[in-house]
Amino acid sequence: MAEIRFVSKDDCKEAAALADFVFRDKEQSSMAVAFPSIFSGSYESSIGVYEEDKLVAFAGLVPSVLQIGPSRVPIFSLGAVCTHPDFRGRGYAGAMQNEAFSHIEKSGGTMLLVSGELDIYLRNGCRRFGAMREYSLKPETAARIEHKSSNRKLIVREARESDWFMLNELDEANPVRYRRSMYELATLTRAEAIASIYKLKHRIYVAEEAGTAIAFAIVAVKAQWETGSQPRVIEWAGEAEAAALILACAVRENSLSELGLFVPWQEKALQSALEPASYEPTTNSGTVKIVNPMRLWERLQPYLFERNKELASRISLADANTGEEGAVELTVDGIAYSLHADELTTLLFDPEPQLPAELAGNSIVQALFPCLCHTHRVFISSEKERLRMIFDCHTHLFGPGHFGGPTLAAAKRAWGEHTEMLALPEQHEENIKDIDGAIVLAFDGPATGMNVPNEYVADYVSKKPGRLFGFASVDPNRDNAAGILEAAIKEYGLSGLKLGPIYQNFYPDSKEHYELYAKADELKLPILWHQGTSFVPEGYLDASRPAMLDPIARAFPNLKMIIAHMGHPWTDECIAVVRKNPAMFMDISALGTRPWQFYNAMVLAVEYGVTHKILFGSDYPFFTTAQTIERFRAINDLTEGTKLPRIPEQVIEDIIHRNTPDLLGLK
């Protein structure tokens, strides 16, 4: 029986060990070192799930005070959320979030900042917020910034131990900041939390004018470890032009090919100082949930009245009393406007809030909001961008003799006589070395010469439990197919079922196969379907339309099914089927070879609002995981110089980082 409780100081060592197991490798410092506010035990507000008194899931929950001008806002930050691989798929992450919301309410907190934007956070009411510019500072641009400042007698140097009073004063001058002591600033800086994620190290630079320090910046650069991570700016404070000069000097002194930097929308002075550096618009890297709107509104009153006393007196907020979580009533000059939770979040955080037209155009609203001017500095101790999962839901193993008959003959015709279909375990392991995990597919297709045994896949995935998940395959035309599936699951510990009508030559909507689907439903096994075309002449193309799965989805509404390759070439039909059936998903595997088809499929998925049901998959070895990511991120290249709609970058990144094991209930 699982028990959810606060993690005591005595259990923090166990919590750090779990987080290290999930997030770190041998070259990285322990999470206990990198995130002392979570793992030191000074706070006992973090949450754990215990089974038989063993910590199996953890969520770091840390209280702090956010200073926004004269307002002091009590908040919590959530990070280092992890579950041991053996205990995933049991709903523990969501349960810990709910416990966190309850604790924040009891503690007098106002909102939760989350160092992640996974689906599980969004489903529990967290929202993306704010606007940023993501800069890439390159040597030629850095040289121009240095030249712009050449008329000033500024000296840039590395920080010394005698600089802490100055660093603290510059940090405290930020209009929006965590309230923290000089000791806390030094502790977090030494911990190198964000830098350690990327296997980078801190260098602190100071800019002086006439002997007085006027700016500092913390830059993460490459250390002794091999890493492909981009050097980046962790934090800065002080005069904008001096800070920009520091960054330019850091590029030159460290021989950097580029330096990454996130600049919030409201920091116009730094944006101007960085010209002509290139940038991409984006949002904050985390999410936010307003837990108690009325308490937050009360805390913001000093800030609002300082901004405009007369206008602030003409606006008020009250609970909507509708029963809807987070719903409020905003009254402006005696006129009441009903806002749901998302609208209140966008009002407070976004420079271009998505509000009803009559409210968005109100001059008082425009003058006072957005008021929460968050910056990258707010996330110094909680941002974990790299820890977003990358999980490949569609990969293959092909050993000697597994790929033959009509399928191999067709492959040789398409790709050349010397084609040899092999994807050995050591090759697969190399493909997935930089991601979090993958599904590995067996295949039982005697009609077309494909035979990847269940035991072959099981032997491989058993070496990496919790990271690799094997899907069994059973030809539905076999006698007692349901019994064969059950035996494969129980004997080999596999996690799902792979079917492909065009390779197995069966009609999926035929009732004679429903016993197999019922067994998958009983065992809670997701089914991954190759429900699309193939070049194998012997295959049943008429059995491969995505719509043929609709009656199965109606008969088994809780049976999770994934349509591979977005059902190509019938991507529109696939989207329609997935949209109407709650337990159905689709993946993007192999679509990178047809960029125009891929682009149009994604446009349609965006228009139908089903991008949250798209899973990331590569179809390895036909494409590597890295190639699939690269091609997906380049999907908008087709729109350059046209009026074609772009696929939102956030949609692309959400799919790449989708937590497929949780969605499919893989264990």
C-alpha distance (Angstrom), angle and dihedral (degrees) to the residues before:
residue distance angle dihedral
M1 . . .
A2 3.80 . .
E3 3.80 119.3 .
I4 3.80 123.2 -160.3
R5 3.79 114.5 -154.7
F6 3.79 143.6 142.1
V7 3.79 115.2 -78.3
S8 3.79 111.4 -116.0
K9 3.78 124.7 -142.0
D10 3.80 88.2 -105.2
D11 3.82 90.2 57.8
C12 3.80 96.2 48.6
K13 3.81 92.1 92.3
E14 3.81 89.8 56.1
A15 3.82 90.0 46.8
A16 3.81 91.5 52.1
A17 3.80 90.5 48.9
L18 3.81 90.4 53.9
A19 3.81 91.8 47.7
D20 3.81 90.8 48.0
F21 3.79 90.3 51.2
V22 3.82 92.0 52.2
F23 3.80 101.5 36.2
R24 3.81 112.4 21.0
D25 3.77 140.6 63.3
K26 3.80 130.2 -156.8
E27 3.82 93.2 -87.1
Q28 3.81 94.0 57.1
S29 3.77 127.4 79.2
S30 3.77 117.7 -110.0
M31 3.80 117.3 -86.0
A32 3.81 85.5 -120.9
V33 3.80 89.0 64.7
A34 3.80 97.0 39.7
F35 3.82 97.0 45.6
P36 3.81 107.7 33.4
S37 3.80 93.9 160.6
I38 3.81 88.3 64.2
F39 3.78 103.1 36.6
S40 3.82 106.3 29.7
G41 3.80 92.6 83.3
S42 3.80 92.6 -126.9
Y43 3.81 85.3 123.3
E44 3.78 121.0 39.5
S45 3.79 95.0 -165.9
S46 3.81 97.5 102.5
I47 3.79 114.8 109.7
G48 3.78 130.8 -130.4
V49 3.78 138.5 -176.0
Y50 3.78 113.9 -140.1
E51 3.79 128.1 -163.3
E52 3.79 114.2 -171.2
D53 3.80 86.8 -13.1
K54 3.82 91.7 -57.3
L55 3.80 117.9 123.9
V56 3.83 106.2 -122.1
A57 3.81 101.9 161.1
F58 3.79 133.4 27.2
A59 3.80 140.7 -173.6
G60 3.80 120.6 -172.6
L61 3.80 110.2 -138.2
V62 3.81 117.0 -176.4
P63 3.84 128.0 179.8
S64 3.79 121.7 -141.8
V65 3.79 142.6 153.1
L66 3.79 120.8 -110.7
Q67 3.79 114.7 -151.4
I68 3.81 112.4 -147.4
G69 3.78 106.2 176.6
P70 3.82 104.7 -63.2
S71 3.82 93.0 -15.7
R72 3.78 121.8 98.7
V73 3.80 110.6 -156.9
P74 3.83 120.9 -168.9
I75 3.80 109.6 -140.3
F76 3.79 141.3 161.0
S77 3.80 129.8 -135.7
L78 3.80 123.8 -148.1
G79 3.80 122.0 -154.7
A80 3.81 146.6 135.1
V81 3.81 89.2 50.8
C82 3.80 108.1 173.9
T83 3.78 143.6 153.2
H84 3.77 126.1 -158.7
P85 3.84 107.8 -107.0
D86 3.81 91.7 -119.8
F87 3.81 90.8 59.9
R88 3.80 102.8 42.6
G89 3.79 123.7 122.3
R90 3.82 93.8 41.8
G91 3.80 97.7 104.8
Y92 3.80 95.2 -108.7
A93 3.83 95.9 134.8
G94 3.79 91.8 55.8
A95 3.79 92.2 44.7
M96 3.81 91.4 52.5
Q97 3.81 90.4 50.4
N98 3.79 91.1 53.4
E99 3.81 89.7 50.1
A100 3.81 88.4 50.4
F101 3.81 92.1 52.6
S102 3.80 90.0 51.0
H103 3.81 92.3 49.7
I104 3.81 92.8 48.3
E105 3.79 90.1 53.1
K106 3.82 92.9 49.0
S107 3.82 91.5 45.9
G108 3.79 95.6 54.8
G109 3.80 93.3 -109.1
T110 3.77 122.9 152.0
M111 3.78 107.3 -155.2
L112 3.79 146.3 -6.0
L113 3.79 125.7 -120.4
V114 3.81 112.0 -157.0
S115 3.79 124.8 -158.4
G116 3.78 92.3 -141.0
E117 3.78 144.7 47.0
L118 3.79 102.1 -149.2
D119 3.79 120.4 147.1
I120 3.79 91.9 -104.3
Y121 3.81 90.6 62.6
L122 3.79 92.8 46.6
R123 3.80 91.6 49.3
N124 3.81 89.4 54.7
G125 3.79 94.5 55.1
C126 3.81 102.5 -88.9
R127 3.79 114.6 138.0
R128 3.78 137.7 -159.5
F129 3.78 111.7 -115.6
G130 3.75 147.4 177.9
A131 3.77 130.3 22.5
M132 3.78 130.7 -99.3
R133 3.75 140.9 179.7
E134 3.79 113.9 -131.0
Y135 3.80 105.9 -150.1
S136 3.78 128.8 -162.8
L137 3.79 108.7 -158.8
K138 3.82 111.0 -159.7
P139 3.83 130.1 -172.9
E140 3.80 96.6 -100.3
T141 3.81 92.0 50.3
A142 3.81 91.6 43.5
A143 3.81 89.3 54.5
R144 3.81 90.5 53.4
I145 3.81 91.2 50.2
E146 3.81 90.0 51.4
H147 3.80 89.6 49.8
K148 3.83 91.7 51.2
S149 3.81 89.8 57.1
S150 3.81 95.8 43.9
N151 3.83 92.4 101.5
R152 3.82 90.1 63.4
K153 3.78 123.1 73.9
L154 3.78 95.4 -125.7
I155 3.78 121.4 155.6
V156 3.81 119.9 -157.8
R157 3.79 117.4 -161.3
E158 3.78 139.8 153.5
A159 3.80 115.3 -87.9
R160 3.79 120.2 -99.4
E161 3.78 130.2 -148.1
S162 3.81 88.2 -106.0
D163 3.84 90.7 62.9
W164 3.81 100.6 76.0
F165 3.83 96.2 100.3
M166 3.79 89.1 52.5
L167 3.79 94.1 45.3
N168 3.77 90.0 50.3
E169 3.82 92.8 50.0
L170 3.80 92.3 50.3
D171 3.80 90.7 47.3
E172 3.82 92.0 50.7
A173 3.81 90.6 51.8
N174 3.81 90.4 67.6
P175 3.83 108.7 109.9
V176 3.81 91.1 -140.7
R177 3.77 117.6 36.9
Y178 3.74 147.3 125.8
R179 3.80 110.5 -90.1
R180 3.78 102.9 -117.7
S181 3.75 138.7 151.4
M182 3.78 125.8 -116.2
Y183 3.79 86.9 -104.2
E184 3.81 91.3 55.5
L185 3.81 91.4 47.7
A186 3.80 90.7 51.8
T187 3.81 93.3 44.3
L188 3.82 93.5 51.7
T189 3.79 91.9 44.7
R190 3.80 92.6 50.9
A191 3.81 91.2 45.7
E192 3.83 91.0 62.9
A193 3.80 90.6 -155.2
I194 3.79 100.5 171.6
A195 3.80 94.8 32.2
S196 3.80 91.2 54.8
I197 3.81 90.9 56.1
Y198 3.79 89.6 60.4
K199 3.84 95.0 36.8
L200 3.80 90.5 -111.9
K201 3.81 131.3 128.9
H202 3.81 134.0 -135.6
R203 3.77 127.1 -103.8
I204 3.80 115.7 -178.8
Y205 3.80 118.6 -152.8
V206 3.79 130.3 -169.4
A207 3.82 129.6 -160.2
E208 3.82 116.8 -149.2
E209 3.78 131.3 -168.8
A210 3.80 119.7 -170.9
G211 3.79 89.6 -12.6
T212 3.82 94.2 -53.4
A213 3.78 122.7 112.0
I214 3.81 109.5 -126.2
A215 3.82 102.5 169.5
F216 3.78 143.7 10.9
A217 3.78 136.2 -169.3
I218 3.79 135.1 -167.8
V219 3.78 111.1 -143.5
A220 3.81 125.0 -171.4
V221 3.81 111.3 -144.3
K222 3.79 134.3 171.7
A223 3.78 118.0 -68.5
Q224 3.79 131.6 -170.4
W225 3.81 94.1 -64.3
E226 3.79 126.1 90.8
T227 3.80 107.8 -108.8
G228 3.76 137.4 156.0
S229 3.80 91.2 -155.1
Q230 3.77 119.4 126.5
P231 3.82 116.2 -116.8
R232 3.78 108.5 -111.1
V233 3.77 145.0 -174.5
I234 3.80 111.7 -105.7
E235 3.79 100.5 -175.7
W236 3.77 142.8 -16.5
A237 3.80 138.8 -177.1
G238 3.78 139.2 179.6
E239 3.79 134.7 40.9
A240 3.80 111.5 5.1
E241 3.81 98.8 -136.4
A242 3.80 91.3 49.6
A243 3.81 91.1 47.4
A244 3.81 90.6 51.5
L245 3.81 89.5 50.9
I246 3.82 90.0 52.0
L247 3.80 90.1 54.4
A248 3.79 92.3 47.4
C249 3.80 90.7 51.0
A250 3.81 90.4 48.0
V251 3.81 89.8 56.5
R252 3.81 91.0 52.3
E253 3.81 98.6 40.9
N254 3.81 93.8 48.1
S255 3.83 94.6 40.5
L256 3.80 90.3 -124.8
S257 3.79 121.4 178.9
E258 3.83 87.8 -153.8
L259 3.78 140.6 -8.3
G260 3.80 121.5 -149.3
L261 3.79 122.3 -140.3
F262 3.81 134.9 172.2
V263 3.81 114.4 -148.8
P264 3.84 120.6 -173.4
W265 3.78 117.8 -124.8
Q266 3.80 95.0 -111.1
E267 3.83 96.3 55.0
K268 3.78 93.7 90.6
A269 3.79 94.9 156.7
L270 3.80 93.4 60.6
Q271 3.81 91.4 43.1
S272 3.79 88.7 55.1
A273 3.80 92.5 45.9
L274 3.81 90.8 52.7
E275 3.79 95.1 55.5
P276 3.00 127.4 158.4
A277 3.83 92.7 24.4
S278 3.81 114.3 120.7
Y279 3.80 121.5 -115.8
E280 3.78 144.0 175.0
P281 3.82 123.3 -139.3
T282 3.81 114.1 -118.0
T283 3.82 142.6 148.7
N284 3.78 131.2 -104.8
S285 3.79 112.4 -68.5
G286 3.80 93.8 -121.0
T287 3.79 139.0 45.2
V288 3.80 135.9 -117.3
K289 3.79 136.6 -145.9
I290 3.80 121.3 -165.2
V291 3.80 101.5 -142.1
N292 3.81 98.9 -179.8
P293 3.83 112.9 20.4
M294 3.80 95.8 -175.8
R295 3.79 93.8 50.4
L296 3.81 90.4 48.6
W297 3.82 91.3 49.3
E298 3.79 91.1 51.4
R299 3.79 91.7 50.1
L300 3.81 91.3 50.8
Q301 3.80 95.1 55.0
P302 3.86 95.9 94.4
Y303 3.81 89.5 52.6
L304 3.81 94.2 47.0
F305 3.81 93.6 46.7
E306 3.79 91.4 48.1
R307 3.77 88.9 51.6
N308 3.82 94.0 51.4
K309 3.79 119.6 -18.1
E310 3.80 95.7 -169.5
L311 3.82 95.2 49.7
A312 3.81 94.1 41.3
S313 3.81 89.3 57.9
R314 3.81 89.8 58.5
I315 3.81 97.0 57.6
S316 3.81 131.1 66.0
L317 3.78 141.4 168.6
A318 3.81 131.1 -140.3
D319 3.80 137.4 171.7
A320 3.79 110.8 -89.4
N321 3.84 91.7 -140.2
T322 3.80 90.7 -148.3
G323 3.78 96.5 123.1
E324 3.80 91.2 -113.6
E325 3.80 111.9 127.5
G326 3.80 112.2 -109.7
A327 3.82 95.2 3.0
V328 3.82 114.1 145.7
E329 3.78 140.6 173.4
L330 3.81 116.1 -125.8
T331 3.80 114.4 -160.5
V332 3.80 119.1 -160.0
D333 3.82 118.4 -179.3
G334 3.80 90.1 -20.0
I335 3.82 95.4 -50.0
A336 3.80 115.0 116.5
Y337 3.80 122.6 -143.9
S338 3.81 122.6 -169.9
L339 3.81 113.5 -135.9
H340 3.78 128.1 -174.8
A341 3.81 121.0 -146.9
D342 3.81 95.4 -89.2
E343 3.80 92.0 51.4
L344 3.81 92.6 50.9
T345 3.81 89.8 50.2
T346 3.79 93.4 50.7
L347 3.83 90.9 45.8
L348 3.80 92.1 55.2
F349 3.81 100.7 37.1
D350 3.79 113.4 25.1
P351 3.81 127.8 81.2
E352 3.81 88.8 -148.8
P353 3.82 102.2 34.8
Q354 3.81 119.2 -159.7
L355 3.80 99.1 -129.1
P356 3.79 136.8 143.5
A357 3.81 107.9 -74.2
E358 3.78 95.3 -115.0
L359 3.81 91.4 54.3
A360 3.81 97.5 39.1
G361 3.80 89.7 56.7
N362 3.81 95.1 48.4
S363 3.80 109.9 119.7
I364 3.83 94.1 -143.3
V365 3.80 91.8 52.9
Q366 3.78 90.7 47.4
A367 3.81 91.6 50.5
L368 3.82 96.8 49.2
F369 3.80 104.2 34.7
P370 2.94 149.3 111.3
C371 3.76 88.5 34.7
L372 3.79 103.6 165.1
C373 3.80 100.6 80.5
H374 3.78 98.1 -175.3
T375 3.78 118.6 -176.1
H376 3.79 135.7 -168.1
R377 3.79 87.0 -94.7
V378 3.80 90.7 71.1
F379 3.79 89.1 66.6
I380 3.80 99.0 49.1
S381 3.78 92.3 115.0
S382 3.78 100.6 32.1
E383 3.81 112.6 35.2
K384 3.81 112.1 113.5
E385 3.75 104.5 166.7
R386 3.81 94.7 156.0
L387 3.78 92.1 52.7
R388 3.78 91.5 70.3
M389 3.76 105.8 115.4
I390 3.79 124.8 -105.2
F391 3.80 108.5 -166.0
D392 3.81 124.0 171.0
C393 3.80 109.0 -145.3
H394 3.82 96.8 -173.2
T395 3.83 121.3 51.9
H396 3.81 134.4 134.8
L397 3.78 140.4 -148.1
F398 3.80 118.1 -152.6
G399 3.77 117.8 -175.5
P400 3.82 126.4 -175.3
G401 3.81 110.3 -58.9
H402 3.80 95.3 9.4
F403 3.80 94.4 107.5
G404 3.81 114.0 53.2
G405 3.80 147.3 110.4
P406 3.81 119.5 50.5
T407 3.81 93.6 -12.2
L408 3.80 94.6 55.9
A409 3.81 90.6 44.0
A410 3.81 90.5 52.6
A411 3.82 90.8 47.1
K412 3.81 90.9 53.1
R413 3.79 90.8 50.5
A414 3.81 90.5 50.1
W415 3.80 100.8 39.0
G416 3.80 106.2 20.9
E417 3.79 139.1 -80.5
H418 3.79 93.2 -85.0
T419 3.80 92.4 61.5
E420 3.80 110.6 131.7
M421 3.77 116.1 -179.5
L422 3.79 107.2 -143.0
A423 3.79 129.1 145.3
L424 3.77 105.4 166.4
P425 3.81 125.0 -167.9
E426 3.81 93.9 -104.8
Q427 3.83 90.3 51.2
H428 3.80 91.4 48.6
E429 3.79 90.4 49.2
E430 3.81 90.3 53.4
N431 3.82 90.1 51.6
I432 3.80 94.2 54.1
K433 3.81 99.2 37.5
D434 3.82 93.9 108.7
I435 3.83 99.1 42.3
D436 3.78 134.7 70.9
G437 3.78 100.3 -111.6
A438 3.78 149.4 -53.1
I439 3.78 147.7 -138.4
V440 3.81 112.4 -113.7
L441 3.80 116.4 -155.9
A442 3.77 130.5 -142.9
F443 3.81 117.6 -161.8
D444 3.80 133.4 -153.8
G445 3.82 106.2 -171.0
P446 3.81 110.7 141.4
A447 3.82 92.3 160.4
T448 3.80 90.9 69.0
G449 3.80 102.0 25.1
M450 3.81 101.4 -100.0
N451 3.79 117.1 134.4
V452 3.81 120.5 161.2
P453 3.83 102.7 162.5
N454 3.77 121.0 -131.4
E455 3.80 91.2 -128.9
Y456 3.82 91.5 53.9
V457 3.80 91.2 57.1
A458 3.81 92.7 40.5
D459 3.80 92.5 53.9
Y460 3.81 90.7 54.3
V461 3.80 99.8 44.1
S462 3.81 92.5 45.0
K463 3.80 88.1 70.0
K464 3.83 90.7 63.0
P465 3.82 106.9 36.9
G466 3.79 115.2 -174.1
R467 3.79 90.5 18.7
L468 3.80 102.8 58.9
F469 3.80 123.3 41.9
G470 3.80 120.4 -166.7
F471 3.80 121.7 -146.8
A472 3.79 116.4 -153.1
S473 3.79 122.3 -140.1
V474 3.80 129.0 -149.0
D475 3.79 126.3 179.5
P476 3.83 102.5 -122.2
N477 3.81 88.9 -146.0
R478 3.82 91.2 66.9
D479 3.77 119.8 101.9
N480 3.81 111.1 -101.2
A481 3.84 92.5 9.1
A482 3.81 90.0 164.5
G483 3.80 91.6 54.8
I484 3.80 91.7 47.7
L485 3.81 89.3 52.7
E486 3.81 93.4 49.5
A487 3.79 91.4 49.1
A488 3.82 91.5 49.6
I489 3.79 91.9 51.2
K490 3.78 95.8 46.6
E491 3.80 96.5 40.1
Y492 3.80 99.4 41.3
G493 3.81 103.6 26.8
L494 3.81 94.7 -124.4
S495 3.79 121.1 167.3
G496 3.81 109.8 -147.6
L497 3.81 148.2 1.2
K498 3.82 130.0 -99.2
L499 3.81 119.0 -155.4
G500 3.81 131.4 174.1
P501 3.82 117.0 -179.8
I502 3.82 93.3 -169.2
Y503 3.81 90.3 56.9
Q504 3.82 98.2 34.6
N505 3.82 95.7 41.5
F506 3.79 101.4 -131.8
Y507 3.79 135.1 123.7
P508 3.79 107.4 -118.5
D509 3.81 95.7 -152.8
S510 3.80 92.6 57.0
K511 3.80 109.6 116.7
E512 3.81 90.9 -136.6
H513 3.82 87.9 75.6
Y514 3.81 96.8 48.7
E515 3.80 91.5 93.2
L516 3.82 87.9 64.9
Y517 3.81 92.1 50.4
A518 3.79 90.7 46.7
K519 3.80 89.8 54.3
A520 3.82 90.7 50.7
D521 3.80 88.9 49.4
E522 3.80 91.5 48.7
L523 3.81 91.8 50.3
K524 3.84 91.3 43.5
L525 3.81 91.4 -121.5
P526 3.80 119.3 158.2
I527 3.80 115.1 -134.5
L528 3.79 120.5 -138.4
W529 3.82 110.2 -157.3
H530 3.78 128.9 -160.3
Q531 3.78 89.3 -149.0
G532 3.79 101.4 164.5
T533 3.77 144.0 63.9
S534 3.82 132.1 -44.6
F535 3.79 136.7 -177.8
V536 3.83 93.8 -124.9
P537 3.86 106.9 114.0
E538 3.80 93.5 -153.1
G539 3.83 92.8 57.7
Y540 3.82 123.6 106.5
L541 3.81 102.5 -114.4
D542 3.81 91.8 176.2
A543 3.82 88.8 60.3
S544 3.77 92.9 56.2
R545 3.80 106.2 72.3
P546 3.83 112.5 121.3
A547 3.82 91.0 -131.9
M548 3.81 89.2 68.4
L549 3.81 87.3 74.8
D550 3.81 94.0 58.0
P551 3.84 96.2 84.8
I552 3.82 89.1 48.5
A553 3.81 90.3 52.8
R554 3.80 90.0 50.2
A555 3.81 92.3 48.8
F556 3.81 92.9 46.9
P557 3.83 106.1 29.2
N558 3.82 94.1 172.2
L559 3.81 95.6 47.6
K560 3.80 107.8 109.5
M561 3.80 112.4 -137.0
I562 3.79 132.4 178.8
I563 3.79 123.6 -159.0
A564 3.80 108.1 -147.5
H565 3.81 122.8 -135.9
M566 3.83 89.7 12.5
G567 3.82 85.1 -80.1
H568 3.79 93.5 -70.7
P569 2.98 128.9 -129.5
W570 3.82 87.7 18.6
T571 3.79 94.7 54.9
D572 3.81 93.6 143.1
E573 3.81 90.7 54.3
C574 3.80 90.3 47.0
I575 3.81 91.5 52.6
A576 3.80 90.7 50.0
V577 3.82 92.6 51.0
V578 3.80 94.3 45.8
R579 3.80 92.1 46.1
K580 3.81 94.6 55.9
N581 3.80 98.4 43.4
P582 3.83 115.1 65.9
A583 3.83 96.6 -154.1
M584 3.81 96.2 49.6
F585 3.81 127.8 99.4
M586 3.81 137.2 172.5
D587 3.79 134.2 -148.3
I588 3.82 134.1 -142.6
S589 3.81 97.2 -136.9
A590 3.83 117.3 147.7
L591 3.81 94.2 0.1
G592 3.81 92.0 113.7
T593 3.81 90.1 82.6
R594 3.79 90.5 65.9
P595 3.81 104.1 44.2
W596 3.81 95.4 174.0
Q597 3.80 92.9 51.5
F598 3.80 90.0 43.6
Y599 3.80 92.3 50.4
N600 3.80 93.8 48.7
A601 3.79 91.7 47.2
M602 3.80 90.2 53.4
V603 3.82 92.3 47.2
L604 3.80 89.2 54.0
A605 3.81 92.1 45.8
V606 3.80 89.9 53.2
E607 3.82 91.4 48.1
Y608 3.82 91.8 49.9
G609 3.81 92.0 45.6
V610 3.82 95.8 -124.3
T611 3.79 102.2 120.6
H612 3.81 89.5 110.8
K613 3.83 87.0 66.8
I614 3.80 95.1 55.4
L615 3.81 116.2 102.8
F616 3.78 127.2 -157.5
G617 3.80 115.7 -113.1
S618 3.80 135.9 152.1
D619 3.87 108.3 -163.8
Y620 3.81 89.3 -129.6
P621 3.06 127.9 -137.1
F622 3.80 90.0 32.2
F623 3.82 86.1 55.4
T624 3.76 129.0 9.9
T625 3.76 119.6 -126.3
A626 3.80 90.3 -114.6
Q627 3.82 92.4 51.7
T628 3.79 90.7 50.8
I629 3.80 92.3 51.9
E630 3.80 91.2 47.1
R631 3.79 93.9 50.3
F632 3.79 93.4 44.2
R633 3.80 91.7 52.4
A634 3.82 88.7 50.0
I635 3.81 93.9 51.9
N636 3.81 92.8 107.9
D637 3.81 92.3 57.9
L638 3.81 86.2 91.8
T639 3.79 90.3 64.1
E640 3.81 97.1 55.1
G641 3.80 110.7 122.9
T642 3.81 92.3 7.6
K643 3.80 138.0 91.0
L644 3.80 91.6 -120.3
P645 3.82 114.5 131.1
R646 3.80 116.9 -101.0
I647 3.77 122.7 -130.5
P648 3.83 104.1 -116.8
E649 3.79 111.6 -106.4
Q650 3.79 89.5 -134.0
V651 3.81 90.4 58.3
I652 3.80 90.8 51.7
E653 3.80 93.5 48.7
D654 3.81 93.0 45.1
I655 3.80 90.4 55.8
I656 3.81 93.7 46.3
H657 3.81 89.6 50.6
R658 3.81 98.6 39.0
N659 3.81 114.6 141.9
T660 3.80 96.1 -128.0
P661 3.84 96.5 170.1
D662 3.80 91.0 59.8
L663 3.82 93.5 44.1
L664 3.80 92.4 50.9
G665 3.80 95.7 37.9
L666 3.81 93.0 -121.6
K667 3.79 115.3 176.9
